[in-house]
């Protein structure tokens, strides 16, 4: 059952809890990956990178607030839930206040995204001037529609695909393209590797909460396939990501980019732990895997810079 938590010491503490700041390292990973690789192509802009990071953080917090609101309304954050208590579920934040916060965060994300596009506009490719604004709008809609509305797509088992697209492909390729618009090739394989790791974090969350999700009609892949298949799927996600990092190292004839594979044993260890960890113990693994993803991106970027002979 959902853990019982004392009332936060202040209203600010309640909002900090609702923001779920422990999810931000995963959001930062795609910007670090795209920006680092853009620098290798002769691009790179600290202003664009920082605005991209701010926009991504706002989108992540928007998704977290919308998830808190939506899952409470749909019943997924009910008494069967095992993970940390949610702010609305506990009554720390009232629905009207949460709606206002969602609207404000959405507005801030839109303004930050607009500033990002304006800064990158002079060097942007012609096709990018319609594609990236559209992608930004889709990111806001996706953050809201994950668990909000009459037909939230997370309840149809599409959350994994959304995380792969937005945390892997669009986050990485977007931050890359806005800083290196005329680069000879895009980092598809690293973007997909990070996307798989991001889906791995979501899958751990779904393994933790599968009983509450099933009772609420939230048909995640774990609910659809079963817990045993969900654990096998976790192995595919982790080892698939490592295989893609290795593929990129081979394709760019790198030596130091293999540094990313230093975390392969940690991924195997994490997967093996799934066989004996109780569902309530999985919560501690989520921020750990998110930090591992950020660390793996850092190792890959450091290796790529060392291979290029370019000083950081």
Residue frames as qw, qx, qy, qz and C-alpha x, y, z in Angstrom:
[[0.000, 0.887, 0.461, 0.000, 0.00, 0.00, 0.00],
 [0.289, 0.761, -0.059, 0.578, 1.01, 3.62, -0.47],
 [0.515, -0.121, -0.504, 0.682, 3.34, 4.76, 2.25],
 [0.237, -0.899, -0.367, -0.028, 1.94, 7.22, 4.78],
 [0.496, 0.237, -0.133, 0.825, 3.87, 10.44, 4.97],
 [0.213, -0.616, -0.443, 0.616, 3.62, 13.25, 7.47],
 [0.251, 0.929, 0.273, 0.025, 2.27, 16.59, 6.38],
 [0.606, 0.386, -0.072, 0.692, 5.13, 18.65, 4.86],
 [0.394, -0.420, -0.364, 0.731, 6.56, 21.30, 7.13],
 [0.106, 0.518, 0.002, -0.849, 5.49, 24.06, 4.74],
 [0.679, 0.621, 0.246, -0.305, 3.49, 24.71, 1.62],
 [0.291, 0.762, -0.532, -0.229, 6.78, 25.08, -0.24],
 [0.273, -0.321, 0.907, -0.017, 7.81, 21.59, 0.88],
 [0.657, 0.357, 0.611, -0.262, 4.53, 20.19, -0.46],
 [0.582, 0.768, -0.073, -0.258, 5.17, 21.77, -3.85],
 [0.039, 0.656, -0.744, -0.119, 8.78, 20.57, -3.87],
 [0.504, -0.038, 0.855, -0.117, 7.42, 17.07, -3.26],
 [0.664, 0.580, 0.391, -0.265, 4.95, 17.48, -6.13],
 [0.340, 0.805, -0.386, -0.295, 7.69, 18.67, -8.50],
 [0.973, -0.030, 0.197, 0.113, 9.51, 15.29, -8.00],
 [0.093, 0.897, -0.404, -0.153, 12.96, 16.81, -8.37],
 [0.587, -0.354, 0.712, 0.154, 14.57, 13.37, -8.36],
 [0.737, 0.479, 0.467, 0.093, 13.34, 12.94, -11.96],
 [0.229, 0.939, -0.115, -0.227, 15.37, 15.90, -13.23],
 [0.364, -0.531, 0.674, 0.363, 18.71, 14.06, -13.76],
 [0.556, 0.275, 0.748, 0.236, 17.03, 11.99, -16.45],
 [0.344, 0.893, 0.283, -0.061, 15.67, 15.14, -18.07],
 [0.118, -0.874, 0.356, 0.309, 19.15, 16.68, -17.98],
 [0.653, -0.195, 0.656, 0.325, 20.74, 13.65, -19.66],
 [0.604, 0.575, 0.490, 0.252, 19.26, 14.27, -23.11],
 [0.142, 0.989, -0.029, 0.010, 20.38, 17.92, -23.10],
 [0.445, -0.682, 0.529, 0.239, 23.88, 16.96, -21.99],
 [0.694, 0.083, 0.649, 0.301, 24.07, 14.33, -24.71],
 [0.491, 0.763, 0.365, 0.210, 22.80, 16.56, -27.51],
 [0.029, -0.989, 0.143, 0.038, 24.83, 19.59, -26.45],
 [0.564, -0.556, 0.544, 0.278, 28.03, 17.62, -25.95],
 [0.665, 0.217, 0.614, 0.365, 27.80, 15.99, -29.36],
 [0.333, 0.910, 0.222, 0.106, 26.92, 19.32, -30.99],
 [0.260, -0.887, 0.323, 0.205, 30.14, 20.76, -29.57],
 [0.652, -0.213, 0.633, 0.360, 32.07, 17.97, -31.27],
 [0.538, 0.554, 0.534, 0.345, 30.61, 19.06, -34.62],
 [0.315, 0.169, 0.089, 0.930, 31.81, 22.62, -34.18],
 [0.304, -0.675, -0.357, -0.570, 28.51, 23.84, -32.81],
 [0.543, -0.385, -0.575, 0.476, 27.57, 24.25, -29.21],
 [0.056, -0.582, 0.003, -0.811, 26.21, 27.30, -27.45],
 [0.202, -0.125, -0.775, 0.585, 26.04, 27.61, -23.68],
 [0.350, 0.098, 0.168, -0.916, 23.06, 29.97, -24.01],
 [0.687, 0.044, -0.471, -0.552, 21.10, 27.52, -26.14],
 [0.508, 0.009, -0.841, 0.185, 22.17, 24.65, -23.91],
 [0.009, -0.089, -0.639, 0.764, 21.01, 26.38, -20.74],
 [0.518, 0.114, 0.005, -0.848, 17.68, 27.40, -22.28],
 [0.664, 0.058, -0.671, -0.323, 17.18, 23.87, -23.57],
 [0.339, -0.036, -0.836, 0.429, 17.90, 22.55, -20.06],
 [0.220, 0.107, 0.417, -0.875, 15.47, 25.01, -18.47],
 [0.623, 0.103, -0.287, -0.721, 12.76, 24.15, -21.00],
 [0.606, 0.031, -0.791, -0.076, 13.26, 20.43, -20.43],
 [0.142, -0.063, -0.755, 0.637, 13.11, 20.84, -16.66],
 [0.404, 0.122, 0.196, -0.885, 9.87, 22.81, -16.95],
 [0.680, 0.092, -0.510, -0.519, 8.37, 20.15, -19.22],
 [0.465, 0.004, -0.858, 0.216, 9.39, 17.42, -16.77],
 [0.057, 0.121, 0.611, -0.780, 7.86, 19.28, -13.83],
 [0.543, 0.114, -0.134, -0.821, 4.73, 19.94, -15.91],
 [0.652, 0.032, -0.712, -0.257, 4.44, 16.21, -16.60],
 [0.295, -0.039, -0.822, 0.486, 4.96, 15.43, -12.90],
 [0.265, 0.124, 0.377, -0.879, 2.25, 17.87, -11.78],
 [0.641, 0.122, -0.328, -0.683, -0.16, 16.64, -14.44],
 [0.555, 0.042, -0.831, -0.006, 0.59, 13.05, -13.43],
 [0.048, -0.065, -0.717, 0.692, -0.08, 13.84, -9.76],
 [0.456, 0.182, 0.151, -0.858, -3.42, 15.40, -10.72],
 [0.649, 0.188, -0.500, -0.542, -4.44, 12.84, -13.34],
 [0.458, 0.047, -0.881, 0.108, -3.55, 9.68, -11.43],
 [0.113, 0.101, 0.666, -0.730, -5.38, 10.96, -8.37],
 [0.561, 0.215, 0.007, -0.800, -8.52, 11.64, -10.41],
 [0.704, 0.217, -0.564, -0.373, -8.35, 8.30, -12.23],
 [0.874, -0.401, 0.091, -0.258, -7.65, 6.31, -9.07],
 [0.816, 0.316, -0.392, 0.284, -4.13, 5.06, -9.83],
 [0.183, 0.413, -0.543, 0.707, -2.85, 6.97, -6.80],
 [0.716, -0.478, -0.184, -0.474, -5.24, 5.11, -4.54],
 [0.651, -0.608, 0.395, -0.224, -4.63, 2.99, -1.42],
 [0.976, 0.063, 0.163, 0.130, -3.06, 0.11, -3.40],
 [0.500, 0.784, -0.240, 0.278, -0.23, 2.28, -4.64],
 [0.860, -0.294, -0.165, 0.383, 3.20, 1.39, -3.22],
 [0.529, 0.384, -0.054, 0.755, 5.36, 4.34, -4.25],
 [0.188, -0.100, -0.351, 0.912, 5.88, 7.69, -2.50],
 [0.137, 0.693, 0.630, -0.322, 2.67, 9.51, -1.52],
 [0.273, 0.443, 0.393, 0.758, 1.40, 12.07, -4.00],
 [0.045, -0.008, -0.271, 0.962, 0.60, 15.62, -3.01],
 [0.514, -0.152, -0.222, -0.815, -3.02, 15.64, -4.17],
 [0.679, -0.181, -0.705, -0.096, -3.65, 12.10, -2.95],
 [0.453, -0.203, -0.620, 0.608, -2.53, 13.14, 0.55],
 [0.135, -0.883, -0.446, -0.051, -4.51, 16.39, 0.48],
 [0.495, -0.410, -0.014, 0.765, -1.38, 18.53, 0.73],
 [0.022, 0.193, -0.325, -0.926, -2.35, 20.41, -2.44],
 [0.511, 0.465, 0.538, -0.482, -5.95, 21.06, -3.44],
 [0.599, 0.407, 0.607, 0.326, -7.16, 20.34, -7.01],
 [0.239, 0.952, 0.190, 0.032, -7.74, 24.02, -7.84],
 [0.273, -0.845, 0.384, 0.254, -4.21, 24.94, -6.75],
 [0.617, -0.142, 0.680, 0.369, -2.78, 22.05, -8.76],
 [0.526, 0.672, 0.476, 0.211, -4.69, 23.17, -11.87],
 [0.057, 0.993, -0.066, -0.074, -3.28, 26.67, -11.49],
 [0.459, -0.622, 0.558, 0.302, 0.24, 25.27, -11.06],
 [0.660, 0.208, 0.648, 0.318, -0.15, 23.11, -14.18],
 [0.383, 0.868, 0.288, 0.127, -1.31, 26.13, -16.20],
 [0.150, -0.943, 0.261, 0.145, 1.55, 28.29, -14.92],
 [0.577, -0.392, 0.639, 0.324, 4.17, 25.63, -15.54],
 [0.631, 0.461, 0.566, 0.264, 2.81, 25.04, -19.04],
 [0.221, 0.971, 0.085, 0.036, 3.00, 28.77, -19.76],
 [0.329, -0.806, 0.443, 0.214, 6.56, 28.98, -18.46],
 [0.673, -0.063, 0.661, 0.326, 7.59, 25.97, -20.55],
 [0.527, 0.713, 0.415, 0.207, 6.06, 27.59, -23.65],
 [0.026, 0.993, -0.112, -0.037, 7.84, 30.91, -22.98],
 [0.498, -0.598, 0.570, 0.264, 11.16, 29.20, -22.33],
 [0.682, 0.210, 0.634, 0.298, 10.76, 27.11, -25.47],
 [0.395, 0.880, 0.242, 0.110, 9.91, 30.20, -27.51],
 [0.171, -0.916, 0.332, 0.145, 13.01, 31.99, -26.21],
 [0.647, -0.275, 0.649, 0.290, 15.09, 28.91, -27.08],
 [0.627, 0.502, 0.531, 0.270, 13.77, 28.86, -30.66],
 [0.192, 0.980, 0.043, 0.016, 14.30, 32.60, -31.12],
 [0.374, -0.762, 0.475, 0.233, 17.90, 32.29, -29.95],
 [0.582, -0.121, 0.733, 0.332, 18.58, 29.39, -32.32],
 [0.574, 0.695, 0.374, -0.217, 16.50, 30.85, -35.20],
 [0.223, 0.836, -0.340, -0.370, 19.25, 32.65, -37.22],
 [0.005, 0.475, -0.854, -0.214, 21.23, 29.45, -37.81],
 [0.634, 0.120, 0.698, -0.310, 18.25, 27.09, -37.95],
 [0.149, 0.040, 0.825, 0.543, 17.67, 25.02, -41.08],
 [0.378, -0.076, -0.277, -0.880, 14.55, 25.95, -43.09],
 [0.608, -0.261, -0.702, -0.265, 12.74, 22.73, -42.22],
 [0.410, -0.198, -0.681, 0.574, 13.56, 23.24, -38.54],
 [0.095, -0.048, 0.147, -0.983, 11.64, 26.51, -38.44],
 [0.676, -0.202, -0.223, -0.672, 8.37, 24.63, -38.65],
 [0.751, -0.073, -0.656, 0.019, 9.42, 21.29, -37.18],
 [0.383, 0.021, -0.644, 0.662, 10.93, 22.38, -33.86],
 [0.334, -0.142, 0.223, -0.905, 8.07, 24.72, -32.85],
 [0.784, -0.109, -0.368, -0.489, 5.67, 21.87, -33.65],
 [0.671, 0.011, -0.690, 0.270, 7.80, 19.45, -31.61],
 [0.076, 0.137, -0.521, 0.839, 7.74, 21.87, -28.68],
 [0.585, -0.137, 0.009, -0.800, 3.96, 22.11, -28.76],
 [0.821, -0.036, -0.532, -0.204, 3.70, 18.33, -28.98],
 [0.440, 0.114, -0.707, 0.542, 5.97, 18.02, -25.93],
 [0.253, -0.127, 0.383, -0.879, 3.63, 20.23, -23.89],
 [0.761, -0.046, -0.212, -0.612, 0.56, 18.31, -25.08],
 [0.738, 0.075, -0.668, 0.061, 2.27, 14.99, -24.35],
 [0.175, 0.159, -0.669, 0.705, 3.20, 16.10, -20.82],
 [0.464, -0.059, 0.267, -0.842, -0.43, 16.97, -20.13],
 [0.799, 0.085, -0.276, -0.527, -2.14, 14.10, -21.94],
 [0.289, 0.293, -0.895, 0.171, -0.03, 11.41, -20.24],
 [0.141, -0.280, -0.899, 0.306, -2.57, 10.98, -17.44],
 [0.224, 0.369, 0.298, -0.851, -4.98, 13.89, -17.98],
 [0.447, 0.206, -0.408, -0.769, -8.15, 13.99, -20.03],
 [0.854, 0.007, 0.189, -0.484, -10.80, 11.38, -20.79],
 [0.971, 0.225, -0.031, 0.072, -8.36, 9.13, -22.68],
 [0.230, -0.836, 0.487, 0.103, -4.87, 9.50, -21.15],
 [0.739, 0.471, -0.468, -0.112, -2.40, 7.59, -23.27],
 [0.020, -0.455, 0.827, -0.331, -0.50, 6.19, -20.25],
 [0.647, -0.009, 0.582, -0.492, -3.63, 4.21, -19.44],
 [0.860, 0.437, -0.027, -0.262, -3.51, 2.65, -22.90],
 [0.880, -0.197, 0.292, 0.318, 0.07, 1.40, -22.47],
 [0.592, 0.705, 0.083, 0.381, 1.67, 4.08, -24.67],
 [0.364, -0.916, 0.146, 0.087, 3.81, 5.66, -21.97],
 [0.747, -0.279, 0.411, 0.442, 6.90, 3.68, -22.99],
 [0.554, 0.517, 0.396, 0.519, 6.71, 4.94, -26.57],
 [0.016, -0.969, -0.117, -0.218, 6.24, 8.54, -25.42],
 [0.562, -0.751, 0.261, 0.227, 9.26, 8.36, -23.10],
 [0.737, 0.020, 0.441, 0.511, 11.41, 6.85, -25.88],
 [0.389, 0.711, 0.341, 0.477, 10.43, 9.65, -28.25],
 [0.102, -0.952, -0.052, -0.283, 10.59, 12.65, -25.94],
 [0.587, -0.745, 0.297, 0.111, 13.37, 11.70, -23.50],
 [0.740, -0.122, 0.496, 0.438, 15.47, 9.94, -26.12],
 [0.526, 0.424, 0.478, 0.562, 14.93, 11.13, -29.66],
 [0.092, 0.884, 0.261, 0.375, 13.42, 14.61, -29.49],
 [0.483, -0.862, 0.051, 0.148, 15.29, 15.72, -26.37],
 [0.665, -0.343, 0.395, 0.533, 18.69, 14.63, -27.67],
 [0.492, 0.373, 0.507, 0.601, 18.25, 15.39, -31.36],
 [0.012, 0.931, 0.311, 0.188, 16.54, 18.69, -30.63],
 [0.418, -0.853, 0.154, 0.271, 19.29, 20.04, -28.39],
 [0.639, -0.145, 0.501, 0.565, 21.81, 18.75, -30.93],
 [0.411, 0.564, 0.520, 0.491, 20.15, 20.23, -34.02],
 [0.072, -0.974, -0.210, -0.045, 19.57, 23.65, -32.46],
 [0.405, -0.805, 0.308, 0.305, 23.30, 23.93, -31.79],
 [0.308, -0.329, 0.729, 0.515, 24.72, 22.11, -34.83],
 [0.639, 0.511, 0.282, -0.502, 22.15, 22.74, -37.61],
 [0.634, 0.638, -0.362, -0.245, 24.51, 21.82, -40.46],
 [0.472, -0.459, 0.752, -0.022, 26.14, 18.78, -38.83],
 [0.335, 0.309, -0.770, -0.446, 26.89, 15.92, -41.28],
 [0.534, -0.192, -0.807, -0.162, 25.02, 13.29, -39.27],
 [0.535, -0.557, 0.116, -0.625, 22.68, 13.07, -36.33],
 [0.002, -0.327, 0.886, -0.329, 23.36, 10.93, -33.22],
 [0.741, -0.167, -0.336, -0.557, 20.48, 8.49, -33.69],
 [0.741, -0.068, -0.655, 0.132, 22.06, 5.57, -31.84],
 [0.234, 0.037, -0.585, 0.775, 23.06, 7.50, -28.69],
 [0.424, -0.150, 0.045, -0.892, 19.62, 9.13, -28.65],
 [0.799, -0.140, -0.452, -0.372, 17.95, 5.72, -28.82],
 [0.569, 0.022, -0.702, 0.428, 20.29, 4.35, -26.14],
 [0.038, -0.062, 0.451, -0.890, 19.27, 7.12, -23.76],
 [0.610, -0.126, -0.203, -0.756, 15.65, 6.59, -24.74],
 [0.751, -0.108, -0.648, -0.064, 15.84, 2.92, -23.74],
 [0.353, -0.014, -0.647, 0.676, 17.35, 3.84, -20.37],
 [0.289, -0.096, 0.169, -0.937, 14.56, 6.38, -19.83],
 [0.746, -0.136, -0.409, -0.507, 11.97, 3.73, -20.62],
 [0.603, -0.015, -0.739, 0.301, 13.78, 1.51, -18.13],
 [0.007, -0.047, 0.504, -0.862, 13.08, 4.05, -15.38],
 [0.595, -0.058, -0.083, -0.797, 9.40, 4.12, -16.36],
 [0.748, -0.024, -0.631, -0.203, 9.26, 0.32, -16.44],
 [0.337, 0.011, -0.744, 0.577, 10.67, 0.12, -12.90],
 [0.303, -0.021, 0.275, -0.912, 7.93, 2.52, -11.84],
 [0.721, 0.007, -0.315, -0.617, 5.34, 0.32, -13.54],
 [0.619, 0.016, -0.774, 0.135, 6.75, -2.84, -11.93],
 [0.077, 0.031, -0.624, 0.777, 6.44, -1.14, -8.56],
 [0.377, 0.172, 0.306, -0.857, 2.84, 0.01, -9.05],
 [0.235, -0.009, -0.810, -0.537, 1.36, -2.70, -11.26],
 [0.106, -0.414, -0.884, 0.190, -1.32, -3.75, -8.78],
 [0.086, 0.602, 0.327, -0.724, -2.64, -0.21, -8.28],
 [0.175, 0.336, -0.476, -0.794, -2.42, 0.42, -12.03],
 [0.158, -0.153, -0.926, -0.306, -4.39, -2.74, -12.83],
 [0.038, -0.536, -0.749, 0.388, -7.08, -1.85, -10.30],
 [0.108, 0.640, 0.114, -0.752, -7.41, 1.65, -11.81],
 [0.706, 0.612, 0.356, -0.012, -7.53, 0.40, -15.39],
 [0.076, 0.866, -0.416, -0.268, -4.09, 1.78, -16.21],
 [0.967, 0.182, 0.173, 0.045, -2.94, -0.77, -18.79],
 [0.066, -0.804, 0.554, 0.206, 0.82, -0.29, -18.70],
 [0.633, 0.402, -0.644, -0.153, 2.98, -2.83, -20.49],
 [0.010, 0.236, -0.887, 0.396, 3.68, -4.53, -17.16],
 [0.583, 0.143, 0.496, -0.627, -0.06, -4.87, -16.55],
 [0.753, 0.429, -0.208, -0.454, -0.60, -6.14, -20.09],
 [0.622, 0.434, -0.652, 0.005, 2.33, -8.58, -20.20],
 [0.872, -0.426, -0.238, 0.034, 2.69, -9.56, -16.55],
 [0.396, -0.865, 0.302, 0.056, 5.39, -8.97, -13.96],
 [0.788, -0.203, 0.469, 0.344, 7.69, -11.75, -15.18],
 [0.593, 0.563, 0.347, 0.460, 7.67, -10.40, -18.73],
 [0.042, -0.988, -0.006, -0.148, 8.12, -6.90, -17.33],
 [0.589, -0.670, 0.383, 0.241, 11.37, -8.01, -15.70],
 [0.723, 0.135, 0.493, 0.464, 12.58, -9.55, -18.96],
 [0.317, 0.858, 0.259, 0.311, 11.63, -6.34, -20.73],
 [0.322, -0.926, 0.172, 0.095, 13.79, -4.45, -18.22],
 [0.695, -0.315, 0.489, 0.424, 16.79, -6.58, -19.20],
 [0.567, 0.533, 0.453, 0.435, 16.14, -5.85, -22.88],
 [0.053, 0.981, 0.113, 0.146, 16.01, -2.11, -22.18],
 [0.460, -0.807, 0.314, 0.197, 19.23, -2.01, -20.17],
 [0.654, -0.184, 0.584, 0.445, 21.30, -4.31, -22.38],
 [0.501, 0.687, 0.437, 0.296, 19.79, -2.80, -25.51],
 [0.035, -0.997, 0.059, 0.023, 21.02, 0.62, -24.42],
 [0.528, -0.611, 0.501, 0.312, 24.50, -0.75, -23.76],
 [0.681, 0.226, 0.584, 0.380, 24.52, -2.41, -27.19],
 [0.343, 0.878, 0.263, 0.208, 23.66, 0.91, -28.83],
 [0.254, -0.910, 0.284, 0.165, 26.44, 2.74, -26.98],
 [0.639, -0.289, 0.615, 0.360, 28.81, 0.01, -28.21],
 [0.598, 0.560, 0.499, 0.281, 27.46, 0.30, -31.77],
 [0.137, 0.990, 0.020, 0.037, 28.13, 4.04, -31.77],
 [0.449, -0.719, 0.466, 0.255, 31.67, 3.45, -30.51],
 [0.680, 0.060, 0.631, 0.368, 32.27, 1.00, -33.36],
 [0.461, 0.770, 0.393, 0.200, 30.77, 3.29, -36.00],
 [0.067, 0.986, -0.129, 0.086, 32.92, 6.25, -34.99],
 [0.789, 0.301, -0.370, 0.389, 36.03, 4.07, -34.55],
 [0.260, -0.805, 0.266, -0.462, 36.38, 5.31, -31.02],
 [0.557, 0.093, -0.734, 0.377, 38.47, 3.99, -28.19],
 [0.025, 0.046, -0.558, 0.828, 37.46, 6.22, -25.33],
 [0.563, -0.146, -0.154, -0.799, 33.74, 6.14, -26.15],
 [0.670, -0.125, -0.731, -0.041, 33.77, 2.59, -24.81],
 [0.051, 0.155, -0.608, 0.777, 33.90, 4.25, -21.39],
 [0.600, -0.167, -0.035, -0.782, 30.09, 4.21, -21.47],
 [0.812, -0.047, -0.553, -0.183, 30.22, 0.41, -21.17],
 [0.186, 0.264, -0.729, 0.604, 31.78, 0.69, -17.72],
 [0.479, -0.099, 0.394, -0.778, 28.21, 0.77, -16.40],
 [0.666, 0.050, -0.632, -0.393, 27.22, -2.54, -18.00],
 [0.385, -0.063, -0.858, 0.335, 27.90, -4.47, -14.74],
 [0.169, 0.111, 0.466, -0.861, 25.73, -1.99, -12.82],
 [0.606, 0.095, -0.254, -0.748, 22.86, -2.59, -15.26],
 [0.621, 0.009, -0.777, -0.101, 23.19, -6.37, -14.92],
 [0.192, -0.060, -0.759, 0.619, 23.30, -6.06, -11.14],
 [0.373, 0.084, 0.199, -0.902, 20.20, -3.90, -11.14],
 [0.688, 0.053, -0.466, -0.554, 18.30, -6.39, -13.28],
 [0.515, 0.000, -0.840, 0.173, 19.36, -9.32, -11.10],
 [0.040, 0.022, 0.602, -0.797, 18.10, -7.48, -8.03],
 [0.549, -0.037, -0.175, -0.816, 14.62, -7.42, -9.56],
 [0.628, -0.056, -0.755, -0.178, 14.30, -11.15, -8.94],
 [0.489, -0.310, -0.719, 0.385, 14.31, -10.74, -5.15],
 [0.003, -0.016, 0.238, -0.971, 13.39, -7.12, -4.43],
 [0.129, 0.592, 0.753, -0.259, 9.86, -6.62, -3.16],
 [0.242, 0.715, 0.440, 0.486, 7.71, -4.19, -5.10],
 [0.291, -0.944, -0.150, 0.038, 7.96, -1.65, -2.30],
 [0.611, -0.534, 0.264, 0.521, 11.76, -1.74, -2.54],
 [0.597, 0.423, 0.426, 0.532, 11.82, -0.86, -6.23],
 [0.041, 0.979, 0.192, 0.046, 11.23, 2.82, -5.52],
 [0.443, -0.764, 0.297, 0.364, 14.84, 3.32, -4.40],
 [0.643, 0.014, 0.569, 0.512, 16.05, 1.91, -7.72],
 [0.393, 0.818, 0.394, 0.149, 14.30, 4.59, -9.82],
 [0.010, -0.981, 0.171, 0.090, 16.50, 7.59, -8.95],
 [0.590, -0.464, 0.579, 0.318, 19.53, 5.30, -8.99],
 [0.636, 0.331, 0.592, 0.368, 18.85, 4.24, -12.59],
 [0.252, 0.945, 0.189, 0.086, 18.17, 7.86, -13.60],
 [0.268, -0.871, 0.362, 0.194, 21.54, 8.90, -12.16],
 [0.671, -0.150, 0.635, 0.351, 23.21, 5.96, -13.91],
 [0.553, 0.668, 0.433, 0.245, 21.76, 7.16, -17.21],
 [0.051, 0.995, -0.084, 0.008, 23.15, 10.66, -16.63],
 [0.503, -0.637, 0.532, 0.242, 26.52, 9.18, -15.64],
 [0.715, 0.161, 0.599, 0.321, 26.60, 6.95, -18.73],
 [0.403, 0.871, 0.217, 0.177, 25.90, 9.95, -20.94],
 [0.201, -0.932, 0.287, 0.088, 28.71, 11.82, -19.22],
 [0.650, -0.345, 0.609, 0.296, 31.13, 8.94, -19.77],
 [0.658, 0.481, 0.504, 0.286, 30.15, 8.69, -23.42],
 [0.223, 0.968, 0.056, 0.101, 30.57, 12.43, -24.02],
 [0.387, -0.792, 0.438, 0.177, 33.94, 12.48, -22.24],
 [0.706, -0.078, 0.629, 0.315, 35.07, 9.53, -24.33],
 [0.555, 0.704, 0.382, 0.225, 33.88, 11.13, -27.56],
 [0.026, 0.988, -0.152, 0.002, 35.78, 14.34, -26.78],
 [0.533, -0.582, 0.567, 0.235, 38.91, 12.37, -25.94],
 [0.715, 0.237, 0.590, 0.289, 38.61, 10.44, -29.20],
 [0.411, 0.867, 0.229, 0.165, 38.25, 13.65, -31.16],
 [0.630, 0.062, -0.105, 0.767, 41.36, 15.12, -29.59],
 [0.063, -0.703, -0.146, -0.693, 39.35, 18.21, -28.63],
 [0.222, -0.006, -0.637, 0.738, 39.92, 19.71, -25.21],
 [0.206, -0.712, -0.671, -0.003, 36.82, 20.24, -23.10]]
